[in-house]
Amino acid sequence: MITDKIGNAIFTPLRTWTEQSTSNWNILIGIGIISLIAGLILVYVFYKKMGEADERTTQISLKSALIMLCGVILCDLIFPKEYMWQIFFLFKYSIAFIASGIYLAVQYKRDFLN
């Protein structure tokens, strides 16, 4: 399958790099945790800035959740499941939250600031 070829081409060098030392493993985990926290903060801030749910903000929230779901599904297709699945689980949700937060930031700027 094409996603397996893409995954092997991208993630095999990452696997060899992380297996070289424990500090490389800790760097990868640290980057994942920092990006997850940044994504969570981004989503939380823009949900609070949008305010209470009404006709306009409900649609934005639902589309944000859809983007998050699509990010999780896309990462499930691309990330390998044979090795380092805990780390990729962390990155999967980091990417999903960051994508949703970016969408919320763009919509907030477009709808609420103009």
All heavy atoms as an XYZ file, in Angstrom:
922
protein
N       0.835     -1.169      0.000
C       0.000      0.000      0.000
C       0.887      1.242      0.000
O       1.992      1.246      0.535
C      -0.918     -0.057      1.224
C      -1.927      1.033      1.273
S      -3.007      0.814      2.694
C      -4.542      0.843      1.852
N       0.406      2.294     -0.577
C       1.215      3.505     -0.722
C       1.507      4.170      0.620
O       2.590      4.730      0.810
C       0.553      4.497     -1.702
C       1.499      5.643     -2.010
C      -0.710      5.064     -1.138
C       1.810      5.769     -3.441
N       0.571      4.105      1.564
C       0.826      4.719      2.868
C       1.926      3.986      3.624
O       2.663      4.601      4.392
C      -0.454      4.761      3.720
O      -0.956      3.436      3.868
C      -1.506      5.651      3.098
N       2.060      2.672      3.404
C       3.153      1.926      4.027
C       4.503      2.359      3.473
O       5.479      2.487      4.211
C       2.967      0.426      3.828
C       1.766     -0.112      4.581
O       1.375      0.512      5.594
O       1.220     -1.138      4.148
N       4.562      2.585      2.164
C       5.815      3.037      1.553
C       6.188      4.431      2.037
O       7.355      4.701      2.331
C       5.687      3.034      0.034
C       5.582      1.654     -0.556
C       5.427      1.700     -2.052
C       5.246      0.295     -2.607
N       5.022      0.303     -4.046
N       5.201      5.307      2.128
C       5.461      6.658      2.625
C       5.906      6.591      4.078
O       6.865      7.249      4.488
C       4.207      7.546      2.473
C       3.920      7.808      0.996
C       4.384      8.867      3.207
C       2.601      8.487      0.735
N       5.198      5.791      4.864
C       5.541      5.657      6.274
C       6.934      5.118      6.490
O       7.677      5.605      7.347
N       7.315      4.102      5.727
C       8.660      3.541      5.868
C       9.732      4.532      5.439
O      10.795      4.609      6.055
C       8.781      2.243      5.074
C       8.028      1.108      5.728
O       7.802      1.123      6.933
N       7.629      0.142      4.925
N       9.470      5.292      4.385
C      10.460      6.252      3.909
C      10.672      7.384      4.905
O      11.789      7.868      5.077
C      10.026      6.825      2.563
N       9.625      7.772      5.592
C       9.724      8.898      6.515
C      10.123      8.444      7.923
O      10.981      9.048      8.569
C       8.390      9.662      6.572
C       8.111     10.320      5.225
C       8.400     10.708      7.671
C       6.737     10.929      5.117
N       9.514      7.365      8.403
C       9.631      7.035      9.815
C      10.732      6.046     10.150
O      11.101      5.931     11.317
C       8.284      6.531     10.331
C       7.202      7.550     10.186
C       6.123      7.330      9.366
C       7.284      8.750     10.863
C       5.136      8.282      9.224
C       6.303      9.708     10.728
C       5.220      9.471      9.904
N      11.287      5.336      9.192
C      12.408      4.447      9.487
C      13.653      5.236      9.907
O      14.300      4.861     10.891
C      12.696      3.519      8.296
O      11.499      2.782      8.001
C      13.813      2.558      8.603
N      14.010      6.341      9.218
C      15.142      7.129      9.729
C      14.884      7.727     11.112
O      15.798      7.815     11.937
C      15.307      8.242      8.689
C      14.672      7.728      7.466
C      13.567      6.827      7.910
N      13.628      8.102     11.382
C      13.282      8.612     12.702
C      13.452      7.530     13.760
O      13.957      7.789     14.849
C      11.845      9.140     12.709
C      11.344      9.728     14.021
C      12.128     10.995     14.353
C       9.869     10.007     13.936
N      13.073      6.323     13.418
C      13.223      5.198     14.349
C      14.700      4.937     14.653
O      15.081      4.733     15.810
C      12.570      3.961     13.760
C      12.697      2.744     14.624
C      12.082      1.561     13.946
N      12.183      0.369     14.770
C      11.832     -0.819     14.379
N      11.351     -1.005     13.167
N      11.956     -1.852     15.180
N      15.529      4.924     13.627
C      16.952      4.674     13.860
C      17.578      5.800     14.676
O      18.447      5.545     15.517
C      17.710      4.488     12.545
O      17.534      5.651     11.727
C      17.235      3.252     11.805
N      17.142      7.038     14.445
C      17.672      8.160     15.204
C      17.287      8.056     16.673
O      18.115      8.307     17.550
C      17.172      9.475     14.612
C      17.629     10.672     15.365
C      18.869     11.240     15.350
C      16.843     11.462     16.274
N      18.904     12.328     16.180
C      17.668     12.489     16.752
C      15.533     11.394     16.710
C      17.221     13.446     17.654
C      15.081     12.343     17.599
C      15.925     13.354     18.071
N      16.041      7.708     16.953
C      15.605      7.629     18.354
C      16.223      6.443     19.079
O      16.391      6.489     20.297
C      14.077      7.535     18.473
O      13.608      6.431     17.725
C      13.422      8.803     18.008
N      16.559      5.388     18.369
C      17.160      4.221     19.004
C      18.645      4.385     19.268
O      19.253      3.545     19.932
C      16.905      2.973     18.157
C      15.445      2.552     18.162
C      15.163      1.390     17.237
O      16.042      1.062     16.409
O      14.068      0.833     17.334
N      19.252      5.459     18.765
C      20.677      5.667     18.985
C      21.000      6.012     20.430
O      22.018      5.578     20.960
C      21.198      6.769     18.066
C      21.330      6.335     16.634
C      21.796      7.466     15.738
O      21.948      8.596     16.179
N      22.002      7.162     14.470
N      20.163      6.797     21.086
C      20.421      7.138     22.480
C      19.111      7.513     23.173
O      18.123      7.840     22.524
C      21.420      8.297     22.592
O      20.822      9.501     22.206
N      19.154      7.498     24.491
C      17.956      7.855     25.258
C      17.674      9.349     25.194
O      16.525      9.763     25.332
C      18.098      7.427     26.728
O      19.272      8.011     27.273
C      18.159      5.923     26.843
N      18.703     10.149     24.981
C      18.453     11.595     24.876
C      17.667     11.920     23.603
O      16.826     12.820     23.612
C      19.758     12.378     24.924
O      20.584     12.050     23.831
N      17.926     11.194     22.525
C      17.129     11.386     21.304
C      15.676     11.012     21.552
O      14.758     11.694     21.084
C      17.691     10.553     20.157
C      19.044     11.026     19.704
O      19.504     12.094     20.088
N      19.704     10.221     18.895
N      15.455      9.936     22.282
C      14.100      9.503     22.627
C      13.408     10.574     23.472
O      12.245     10.900     23.240
C      14.184      8.175     23.376
C      12.881      7.555     23.678
C      12.206      7.616     24.852
C      12.079      6.772     22.795
N      11.039      6.920     24.751
C      10.935      6.389     23.500
C      12.224      6.363     21.479
C       9.932      5.623     22.940
C      11.230      5.594     20.925
C      10.103      5.232     21.639
N      14.141     11.137     24.439
C      13.575     12.176     25.299
C      13.284     13.459     24.528
O      12.302     14.151     24.826
C      14.496     12.463     26.478
C      14.561     11.306     27.445
O      13.637     10.504     27.533
N      15.671     11.206     28.166
N      14.110     13.786     23.556
C      13.855     14.951     22.714
C      12.559     14.771     21.945
O      11.726     15.682     21.869
C      15.038     15.206     21.750
C      16.250     15.718     22.508
C      14.660     16.182     20.648
C      17.517     15.777     21.688
N      12.353     13.599     21.388
C      11.138     13.321     20.624
C       9.898     13.397     21.514
O       8.887     13.991     21.140
C      11.240     11.949     19.957
C      10.176     11.607     18.934
C      10.275     12.544     17.741
C      10.325     10.172     18.488
N       9.980     12.841     22.699
C       8.855     12.902     23.639
C       8.613     14.345     24.079
O       7.458     14.794     24.162
C       9.113     11.987     24.850
C       9.055     10.527     24.423
C       8.089     12.242     25.951
C       9.458      9.552     25.496
N       9.664     15.087     24.337
C       9.521     16.487     24.744
C       8.861     17.338     23.677
O       7.985     18.157     23.974
N       9.266     17.146     22.436
C       8.652     17.888     21.336
C       7.176     17.531     21.211
O       6.331     18.407     20.993
C       9.409     17.612     20.017
C      10.784     18.264     20.055
C       8.626     18.117     18.818
C      11.688     17.866     18.912
N       6.855     16.267     21.377
C       5.462     15.840     21.301
C       4.610     16.430     22.400
O       3.491     16.894     22.157
N       5.121     16.433     23.625
C       4.360     16.987     24.754
C       4.194     18.490     24.613
O       3.104     19.032     24.855
C       5.030     16.607     26.084
C       4.844     15.109     26.346
C       4.463     17.419     27.243
C       5.588     14.577     27.521
N       5.251     19.176     24.205
C       5.157     20.630     24.016
C       4.159     20.974     22.922
O       3.350     21.899     23.076
C       6.547     21.222     23.720
C       7.407     21.182     24.988
C       6.451     22.645     23.186
C       8.859     21.526     24.760
N       4.176     20.241     21.820
C       3.222     20.529     20.747
C       1.788     20.182     21.163
O       0.852     20.879     20.783
C       3.614     19.809     19.463
O       3.569     18.417     19.638
N       1.605     19.139     21.961
C       0.264     18.811     22.456
C      -0.263     19.907     23.374
O      -1.408     20.349     23.237
C       0.276     17.477     23.192
C      -1.066     17.029     23.765
C      -2.037     16.724     22.642
C      -0.884     15.830     24.661
N       0.579     20.386     24.272
C       0.169     21.462     25.180
C      -0.123     22.735     24.394
O      -1.112     23.433     24.672
C       1.234     21.682     26.268
C       1.261     20.471     27.216
C       0.984     22.967     27.043
C       2.413     20.483     28.192
N       0.709     23.045     23.408
C       0.476     24.239     22.590
C      -0.847     24.129     21.835
O      -1.610     25.101     21.750
C       1.635     24.433     21.612
N      -1.143     22.965     21.279
C      -2.408     22.768     20.578
C      -3.603     22.881     21.498
O      -4.618     23.501     21.151
N      -3.498     22.306     22.693
C      -4.590     22.401     23.666
C      -4.835     23.850     24.087
O      -5.987     24.293     24.181
C      -4.279     21.553     24.893
C      -4.423     20.049     24.732
C      -3.834     19.332     25.936
C      -5.874     19.682     24.549
N      -3.774     24.590     24.326
C      -3.908     25.991     24.707
C      -4.527     26.798     23.577
O      -5.416     27.626     23.795
C      -2.549     26.570     25.153
C      -2.137     25.957     26.480
C      -2.592     28.088     25.237
C      -0.721     26.300     26.899
N      -4.084     26.555     22.357
C      -4.603     27.270     21.198
C      -6.101     27.037     21.033
O      -6.866     27.986     20.858
C      -3.845     26.819     19.944
C      -4.061     27.577     18.653
C      -3.565     29.004     18.806
C      -3.317     26.884     17.526
N      -6.531     25.797     21.135
C      -7.955     25.482     21.007
C      -8.742     26.104     22.151
O      -9.801     26.715     21.940
C      -8.161     23.954     20.942
C      -9.626     23.594     21.095
C      -7.631     23.400     19.637
N      -8.252     25.982     23.360
C      -8.960     26.518     24.524
C      -9.121     28.032     24.433
O     -10.195     28.572     24.703
C      -8.224     26.130     25.809
C      -8.864     26.675     27.049
C     -10.010     26.102     27.573
C      -8.325     27.789     27.698
C     -10.610     26.608     28.711
C      -8.911     28.303     28.833
C     -10.061     27.707     29.340
O     -10.645     28.219     30.448
N      -8.057     28.727     24.066
C      -8.098     30.188     23.997
C      -9.127     30.649     22.970
O      -9.931     31.555     23.243
C      -6.695     30.756     23.679
C      -6.756     32.196     23.229
C      -5.783     30.610     24.875
N      -9.147     30.032     21.804
C     -10.077     30.499     20.780
C     -11.511     30.067     21.043
O     -12.445     30.747     20.640
C      -9.599     30.105     19.390
C      -8.497     30.998     18.912
C      -7.196     30.547     18.883
C      -8.749     32.307     18.550
C      -6.174     31.377     18.482
C      -7.744     33.147     18.148
C      -6.448     32.684     18.117
N     -11.715     28.954     21.735
C     -13.070     28.616     22.162
C     -13.576     29.650     23.163
O     -14.739     30.055     23.126
C     -13.138     27.224     22.782
C     -13.420     26.126     21.793
C     -12.601     25.013     21.715
C     -14.517     26.181     20.950
C     -12.853     24.001     20.809
C     -14.774     25.186     20.048
C     -13.939     24.092     19.980
O     -14.195     23.099     19.089
N     -12.722     30.072     24.081
C     -13.118     31.079     25.055
C     -13.328     32.441     24.398
O     -14.222     33.185     24.783
C     -12.068     31.199     26.169
C     -12.116     30.067     27.148
C     -13.451     30.072     27.848
C     -13.530     28.964     28.851
N     -14.819     28.928     29.517
N     -12.508     32.786     23.412
C     -12.664     34.068     22.731
C     -13.949     34.128     21.914
O     -14.528     35.200     21.768
C     -11.466     34.351     21.819
C     -10.265     34.881     22.529
C      -9.220     35.282     21.527
C      -8.078     35.982     22.203
N      -7.136     36.520     21.227
N     -14.375     32.985     21.372
C     -15.611     32.983     20.581
C     -16.829     33.215     21.451
O     -17.825     33.728     20.988
C     -15.774     31.657     19.830
C     -14.942     31.560     18.599
S     -15.378     30.203     17.535
C     -15.450     28.819     18.620
N     -16.760     32.814     22.685
C     -17.867     33.075     23.587
C     -18.900     31.968     23.592
O     -18.636     30.832     23.202
N     -20.102     32.324     24.038
C     -21.170     31.348     24.201
C     -21.664     30.840     22.847
O     -21.544     31.513     21.831
C     -22.312     31.979     24.974
C     -21.862     32.457     26.328
C     -22.929     32.269     27.365
O     -23.961     31.671     27.064
O     -22.695     32.716     28.479
N     -22.255     29.661     22.884
C     -22.721     29.020     21.655
C     -23.958     29.730     21.113
O     -24.911     29.993     21.836
C     -23.031     27.551     21.912
N     -23.910     30.058     19.839
C     -25.072     30.549     19.112
C     -25.015     29.963     17.710
O     -24.254     29.022     17.451
C     -25.129     32.078     19.121
C     -23.906     32.736     18.498
O     -23.059     32.018     17.959
O     -23.804     33.968     18.547
N     -25.803     30.488     16.795
C     -25.859     29.903     15.453
C     -24.508     29.949     14.737
O     -24.125     29.020     14.039
C     -26.900     30.635     14.589
C     -28.306     30.553     15.091
C     -28.633     31.636     16.107
O     -27.926     32.665     16.152
O     -29.583     31.434     16.875
N     -23.797     31.025     14.916
C     -22.527     31.196     14.221
C     -21.415     30.369     14.863
O     -20.675     29.668     14.182
C     -22.172     32.680     14.225
C     -20.902     33.025     13.524
C     -20.681     34.491     13.518
N     -20.884     35.040     14.856
C     -20.629     36.283     15.190
N     -20.178     37.126     14.297
N     -20.816     36.708     16.417
N     -21.291     30.432     16.182
C     -20.190     29.748     16.848
C     -20.387     28.237     16.901
O     -19.407     27.501     16.955
C     -19.985     30.290     18.267
O     -21.183     30.114     19.016
C     -19.595     31.743     18.242
N     -21.622     27.770     16.876
C     -21.865     26.329     16.849
C     -21.326     25.720     15.558
O     -20.701     24.654     15.580
C     -23.366     26.034     17.000
O     -23.822     26.617     18.212
C     -23.631     24.546     17.022
N     -21.543     26.388     14.445
C     -21.034     25.891     13.164
C     -19.507     25.880     13.153
O     -18.889     24.946     12.640
C     -21.571     26.749     12.008
C     -23.053     26.616     11.796
C     -23.440     25.206     11.423
O     -22.749     24.537     10.667
N     -24.548     24.739     11.969
N     -18.900     26.913     13.711
C     -17.437     26.974     13.774
C     -16.903     25.852     14.660
O     -15.918     25.184     14.319
C     -16.974     28.354     14.277
C     -17.327     29.434     13.253
C     -15.478     28.363     14.546
C     -17.110     30.843     13.737
N     -17.553     25.603     15.782
C     -17.113     24.543     16.693
C     -17.244     23.166     16.057
O     -16.363     22.308     16.213
C     -17.932     24.584     17.976
O     -17.736     25.792     18.640
N     -18.333     22.948     15.338
C     -18.516     21.653     14.678
C     -17.486     21.438     13.573
O     -16.964     20.333     13.416
C     -19.934     21.548     14.114
C     -21.046     21.386     15.144
C     -22.402     21.444     14.454
C     -20.890     20.091     15.903
N     -17.189     22.474     12.817
C     -16.183     22.336     11.770
C     -14.795     22.129     12.376
O     -13.978     21.381     11.839
C     -16.184     23.561     10.867
C     -15.427     23.331      9.598
C     -16.021     24.072      8.472
C     -15.390     23.596      7.202
N     -15.867     24.330      6.072
N     -14.542     22.751     13.511
C     -13.283     22.546     14.220
C     -13.149     21.091     14.668
O     -12.069     20.492     14.551
C     -13.218     23.485     15.421
O     -12.169     23.152     16.261
N     -14.236     20.526     15.173
C     -14.212     19.119     15.581
C     -14.033     18.200     14.380
O     -13.355     17.175     14.477
C     -15.499     18.774     16.319
N     -14.622     18.563     13.244
C     -14.445     17.774     12.025
C     -12.993     17.796     11.562
O     -12.450     16.758     11.158
C     -15.363     18.293     10.916
C     -15.233     17.603      9.571
C     -15.698     16.153      9.665
C     -16.016     18.349      8.515
N     -12.366     18.942     11.631
C     -10.951     19.041     11.252
C     -10.096     18.202     12.186
O      -9.161     17.521     11.750
C     -10.510     20.519     11.231
C     -11.153     21.209     10.035
C      -9.003     20.653     11.204
C     -10.949     22.683      9.987
N     -10.435     18.202     13.469
C      -9.704     17.386     14.426
C      -9.863     15.898     14.098
O      -8.892     15.138     14.122
C     -10.204     17.676     15.841
C      -9.281     17.256     16.923
S      -9.860     17.685     18.561
C      -9.917     19.446     18.502
N     -11.078     15.488     13.781
C     -11.326     14.089     13.413
C     -10.581     13.703     12.142
O      -9.982     12.628     12.063
C     -12.829     13.849     13.243
C     -13.234     12.462     12.787
C     -12.922     11.435     13.857
C     -14.708     12.437     12.423
N     -10.597     14.578     11.151
C      -9.873     14.290      9.904
C      -8.365     14.191     10.150
O      -7.695     13.350      9.542
C     -10.171     15.365      8.867
S     -11.844     15.316      8.230
N      -7.849     15.021     11.039
C      -6.428     14.939     11.390
C      -6.077     13.622     12.053
O      -5.051     13.008     11.746
N      -6.935     13.147     12.944
C      -6.699     11.867     13.611
C      -6.750     10.725     12.608
O      -5.892      9.830     12.611
C      -7.717     11.661     14.759
C      -7.678     10.238     15.273
C      -7.452     12.634     15.878
N      -7.727     10.747     11.719
C      -7.856      9.678     10.713
C      -6.676      9.690      9.756
O      -6.113      8.637      9.427
C      -9.196      9.810      9.966
C     -10.343      9.485     10.916
C      -9.233      8.897      8.745
C     -11.713      9.776     10.358
N      -6.273     10.866      9.307
C      -5.129     10.957      8.392
C      -3.848     10.457      9.054
O      -3.067      9.719      8.441
C      -4.951     12.404      7.929
C      -3.839     12.653      6.929
C      -4.147     11.970      5.607
C      -3.630     14.129      6.728
N      -3.646     10.823     10.310
C      -2.460     10.341     11.023
C      -2.520      8.840     11.261
O      -1.487      8.175     11.248
C      -2.299     11.081     12.341
S      -1.791     12.798     12.138
N      -3.713      8.286     11.480
C      -3.851      6.832     11.610
C      -3.445      6.117     10.332
O      -2.894      5.018     10.377
C      -5.288      6.454     11.967
C      -5.544      6.478     13.451
O      -4.559      6.419     14.212
O      -6.713      6.544     13.837
N      -3.712      6.736      9.201
C      -3.336      6.120      7.930
C      -1.843      6.195      7.673
O      -1.262      5.276      7.096
C      -4.087      6.789      6.777
C      -5.583      6.554      6.718
C      -6.194      7.398      5.617
C      -5.890      5.084      6.501
N      -1.213      7.274      8.101
C       0.192      7.499      7.756
C       1.159      6.917      8.786
O       2.148      6.288      8.420
C       0.445      9.008      7.566
C      -0.333      9.506      6.353
C       1.917      9.290      7.396
C      -0.270     10.987      6.146
N       0.901      7.121     10.066
C       1.848      6.681     11.095
C       1.909      5.160     11.172
O       0.894      4.488     11.084
C       1.470      7.242     12.461
C       1.717      8.722     12.623
C       1.017      9.439     13.564
C       2.647      9.385     11.856
C       1.234     10.794     13.736
C       2.877     10.733     12.010
C       2.168     11.445     12.956
N       3.119      4.623     11.368
C       3.245      3.161     11.470
C       2.672      2.635     12.791
O       2.634      3.340     13.792
C       4.758      2.941     11.405
C       5.363      4.223     11.831
C       4.404      5.299     11.445
N       2.225      1.401     12.740
C       1.639      0.786     13.930
C       2.507     -0.324     14.499
O       2.175     -0.911     15.513
C       0.246      0.239     13.595
C      -0.758      1.345     13.377
C      -1.761      0.952     12.327
C      -2.610      2.108     11.897
N      -1.945      3.062     11.067
N       3.625     -0.620     13.862
C       4.489     -1.706     14.302
C       5.479     -1.269     15.371
O       5.884     -2.062     16.200
C       5.285     -2.285     13.126
C       4.447     -2.935     12.053
C       3.897     -1.936     11.054
O       4.577     -0.931     10.775
O       2.779     -2.159     10.573
N       5.892     -0.014     15.351
C       6.907      0.451     16.282
C       6.595      1.889     16.697
O       5.944      2.626     15.977
C       8.310      0.384     15.672
C       8.447      1.078     14.346
C       8.794      2.414     14.276
C       8.216      0.401     13.157
C       8.911      3.061     13.064
C       8.328      1.038     11.937
C       8.684      2.366     11.900
O       8.787      3.004     10.705
N       7.015      2.241     17.888
C       6.870      3.586     18.455
C       5.434      4.098     18.389
O       5.194      5.278     18.204
C       7.808      4.575     17.743
C       9.252      4.274     17.963
S      10.483      5.370     17.203
C       9.649      6.723     16.517
N       4.458      3.235     18.571
C       3.076      3.669     18.403
C       2.643      4.608     19.516
O       1.763      5.440     19.317
C       2.129      2.483     18.258
C       2.030      1.593     19.452
C       2.801      0.513     19.741
C       1.109      1.723     20.536
N       2.422     -0.032     20.932
C       1.376      0.683     21.442
C       0.084      2.611     20.825
C       0.663      0.516     22.616
C      -0.628      2.436     22.002
C      -0.334      1.393     22.873
N       3.265      4.527     20.706
C       2.905      5.456     21.774
C       3.319      6.881     21.424
O       2.569      7.836     21.664
C       3.570      5.067     23.102
C       3.180      3.715     23.616
C       4.176      2.639     23.221
O       5.021      2.844     22.363
N       4.058      1.490     23.841
N       4.486      7.024     20.853
C       4.966      8.347     20.460
C       4.114      8.901     19.327
O       3.739     10.074     19.335
C       6.453      8.276     20.026
C       7.312      7.757     21.158
C       6.941      9.619     19.534
C       7.299      8.613     22.390
N       3.782      8.062     18.362
C       2.959      8.531     17.255
C       1.535      8.817     17.701
O       0.853      9.658     17.117
C       2.991      7.535     16.102
C       4.335      7.459     15.440
C       4.965      6.249     15.241
C       4.982      8.604     15.021
C       6.208      6.180     14.638
C       6.230      8.549     14.426
C       6.835      7.341     14.232
N       1.063      8.135     18.746
C      -0.225      8.444     19.342
C      -0.206      9.873     19.886
O      -1.147     10.645     19.694
C      -0.529      7.433     20.453
C      -1.884      7.538     21.047
C      -2.975      6.998     20.397
C      -2.071      8.166     22.266
C      -4.238      7.087     20.953
C      -3.324      8.251     22.832
C      -4.414      7.716     22.169
N       0.883     10.247     20.547
C       1.052     11.595     21.072
C       1.083     12.618     19.941
O       0.403     13.649     19.998
C       2.347     11.660     21.892
C       2.762     13.002     22.466
C       1.791     13.451     23.536
C       4.163     12.892     23.032
N       1.847     12.337     18.900
C       1.939     13.260     17.776
C       0.633     13.340     16.994
O       0.298     14.389     16.443
C       3.091     12.863     16.846
C       4.411     13.378     17.325
C       5.305     12.538     17.958
C       4.759     14.701     17.153
C       6.524     13.000     18.406
C       5.970     15.182     17.607
C       6.859     14.327     18.230
N      -0.109     12.247     16.933
C      -1.392     12.243     16.221
C      -2.339     13.267     16.840
O      -2.929     14.083     16.133
C      -1.997     10.840     16.265
C      -3.389     10.753     15.732
C      -3.901      9.331     15.657
C      -3.925      8.640     16.978
N      -4.578      7.329     16.937
N      -2.456     13.239     18.154
C      -3.357     14.188     18.804
C      -2.777     15.589     18.847
O      -3.534     16.572     18.833
C      -3.758     13.674     20.183
C      -4.746     12.560     20.031
C      -4.368     11.232     20.163
C      -6.057     12.829     19.683
C      -5.274     10.205     19.981
C      -6.975     11.817     19.501
C      -6.574     10.511     19.653
O      -7.473      9.503     19.453
N      -1.475     15.716     18.863
C      -0.857     17.040     18.773
C      -1.198     17.696     17.445
O      -1.604     18.869     17.404
C       0.663     16.940     18.897
O       1.037     16.422     20.124
N      -1.054     16.950     16.375
C      -1.355     17.475     15.047
C      -2.834     17.814     14.930
O      -3.209     18.851     14.368
C      -0.916     16.468     13.969
C       0.607     16.410     13.917
C      -1.487     16.825     12.603
C       1.162     15.283     13.098
N      -3.699     16.968     15.480
C      -5.138     17.218     15.407
C      -5.517     18.494     16.155
O      -6.287     19.319     15.645
C      -5.903     16.022     15.961
N      -4.985     18.688     17.363
C      -5.306     19.887     18.130
C      -4.733     21.142     17.488
O      -5.383     22.189     17.474
C      -4.817     19.762     19.568
C      -5.735     18.985     20.453
C      -5.351     17.774     20.983
C      -6.990     19.478     20.763
C      -6.196     17.058     21.799
C      -7.852     18.771     21.577
C      -7.453     17.551     22.099
N      -3.534     21.056     16.956
C      -2.931     22.230     16.310
C      -3.703     22.604     15.052
O      -3.957     23.787     14.798
C      -1.435     21.982     16.029
C      -0.665     21.982     17.347
C      -0.869     23.024     15.077
C       0.778     21.571     17.230
N      -4.113     21.622     14.257
C      -4.898     21.913     13.050
C      -6.230     22.556     13.410
O      -6.657     23.528     12.785
C      -5.124     20.639     12.250
N      -6.878     22.034     14.433
C      -8.139     22.611     14.883
C      -7.931     24.027     15.425
O      -8.737     24.926     15.166
C      -8.754     21.719     15.950
O      -9.939     22.268     16.432
N      -6.868     24.240     16.170
C      -6.571     25.564     16.699
C      -6.268     26.577     15.614
O      -6.686     27.738     15.700
N      -5.559     26.150     14.582
C      -5.276     27.047     13.460
C      -6.570     27.421     12.742
O      -6.782     28.579     12.383
C      -4.249     26.413     12.500
C      -2.881     26.369     13.169
C      -4.183     27.168     11.179
C      -1.844     25.577     12.417
N      -7.458     26.445     12.556
C      -8.740     26.743     11.938
C      -9.529     27.745     12.786
O     -10.106     28.700     12.262
C      -9.569     25.470     11.741
C     -10.983     25.768     11.324
C     -11.266     26.163     10.026
C     -12.028     25.694     12.238
C     -12.561     26.467      9.641
C     -13.322     25.995     11.866
C     -13.582     26.378     10.575
O     -14.868     26.692     10.205
N      -9.544     27.533     14.099
C     -10.258     28.456     14.984
C      -9.646     29.853     14.938
O     -10.370     30.852     14.967
C     -10.257     27.925     16.415
C     -11.160     26.735     16.685
C     -10.911     26.195     18.087
C     -12.607     27.094     16.509
N      -8.331     29.941     14.875
C      -7.670     31.252     14.809
C      -8.035     31.983     13.525
O      -8.328     33.188     13.545
C      -6.159     31.073     14.919
N      -8.033     31.268     12.411
C      -8.377     31.882     11.131
C      -9.833     32.329     11.134
O     -10.162     33.447     10.710
C      -8.077     30.906      9.970
C      -8.674     31.392      8.671
C      -6.581     30.702      9.828
N     -10.733     31.482     11.608
C     -12.149     31.838     11.653
C     -12.399     32.991     12.613
O     -13.227     33.855     12.342
C     -12.992     30.633     12.064
C     -13.223     29.658     10.959
C     -13.904     30.275      9.764
O     -13.304     30.387      8.702
N     -15.127     30.679      9.915
N     -11.706     33.012     13.729
C     -11.866     34.104     14.683
C     -11.432     35.417     14.056
O     -12.113     36.430     14.185
C     -11.064     33.830     15.951
C     -11.203     34.918     16.979
C     -12.332     34.990     17.782
C     -10.214     35.883     17.140
C     -12.475     35.996     18.724
C     -10.346     36.888     18.072
C     -11.478     36.940     18.866
O     -11.613     37.941     19.782
N     -10.317     35.400     13.372
C      -9.831     36.613     12.725
C     -10.800     37.066     11.635
O     -11.100     38.246     11.507
C      -8.433     36.386     12.130
C      -7.848     37.608     11.506
C      -6.485     37.356     10.946
C      -5.974     38.631     10.292
N      -4.812     38.405      9.481
N     -11.306     36.124     10.863
C     -12.200     36.438      9.754
C     -13.568     36.926     10.247
O     -14.097     37.905      9.727
C     -12.388     35.213      8.871
C     -13.218     35.484      7.642
C     -13.395     34.257      6.783
N     -12.111     33.722      6.380
C     -11.898     32.441      6.118
N     -12.886     31.587      6.215
N     -10.714     32.009      5.768
N     -14.149     36.272     11.226
C     -15.529     36.567     11.626
C     -15.654     37.594     12.739
O     -16.620     38.357     12.762
C     -16.230     35.281     12.082
C     -16.485     34.326     10.947
O     -16.373     34.742      9.780
O     -16.798     33.156     11.226
N     -14.724     37.615     13.663
C     -14.912     38.438     14.845
C     -14.093     39.728     14.846
O     -14.445     40.657     15.553
C     -14.593     37.622     16.107
C     -15.533     36.482     16.310
C     -15.153     35.186     15.952
C     -16.787     36.670     16.837
C     -16.017     34.130     16.131
C     -17.655     35.621     17.021
C     -17.276     34.345     16.673
N     -13.021     39.781     14.114
C     -12.190     40.978     14.132
C     -12.535     41.960     13.013
O     -12.160     43.109     13.072
C     -10.705     40.614     14.066
C     -10.169     39.842     15.281
C      -8.693     39.571     15.096
C     -10.414     40.607     16.567
N     -13.216     41.498     11.998
C     -13.566     42.408     10.876
C     -14.999     42.839     10.947
O     -15.876     42.365     11.443
C     -13.301     41.728      9.539
C     -11.815     41.570      9.289
O     -11.028     42.344      9.770
N     -11.459     40.554      8.548
